[in-house]
Amino acid sequence: MEGVIAVNLAAVRERIAAAARAVDRPPESVTLVAVSKTHPAASVRQALLAGHRVFGENRVQEAQTKYPKLREEFPELALHLIGPLQTNKVRDAVAGFDVIESVDRLRLAQALAGEMERSGRRPPCLIEVNTGEEPQKAGIMPADADGFIFECRERLDLPIIGLMCVPPLDEEPAPHFALLREIARRNELEILSMGMSADFEKAIRFGATHVRVGTAIFGARGTGD
């Protein structure tokens, strides 16, 4: 497994670089978030040994069991929360994650603002936009995004740095990437977290600054990415 993960990481990095160069972007303008959800700490450690440092987890509790010891060995690693966050997990999320990508509703934004004020820790946040307007999926509806961004930044003083989306599985992702890019542009947000194993190269063409890739690095397990 050690060799496989290192080889997979190198292949994904090369694909990212090629996709970036194809649209006249420097490869270093795209951050690879290696999605380690459902994969054991041993697999994450192999990615760390291969030189990777940015990881994504879906669940606070899973990250709490997996990452403390890894942080001791690799203190420079950065951990992104990319899954839904329950308000009762906000304190743990603010303490344990370096970036929170899934701010998706007012109650959560208020809870995050309160915890950041209490703790003094202010991890950068992304707002999740439900670009497909899917009723079963988390995220702010596109029509409400501008107002929510304003509320988070101006009234709650959250450190909002960008947007995130997960396009519908059965739809062409390009229009969703374009929509997220437009919402970010008009709100002067520079970070776009979009694109996963199946479509990250297309996301880069639409301006993704962060791509979340799990299966192409760690292989299929559980829910993958």
Buried (B, 14 or more C-beta within 10 A) or exposed (E): EEEEBBEBBEEBBEBBBEBBEEEEBEBEEBBBBBBBBBBEBEBBBBBBEBEBBBBBBBBBEBBBEBBEEBEEEBEEBBBBBBBBBEBEBBBBBBEBBEBBBBBBBBEBBBBBBBBBEEEEEBBBBBBBBBBBEBEEBBBBEBEBBEEBBEBBBEEBEBBBBBBBBBBBEEEEBBEBBEBBBEBBEEBEBEBBBBBBBEBBBBBBBBBBBBBBBBBBBBBEEEEBB
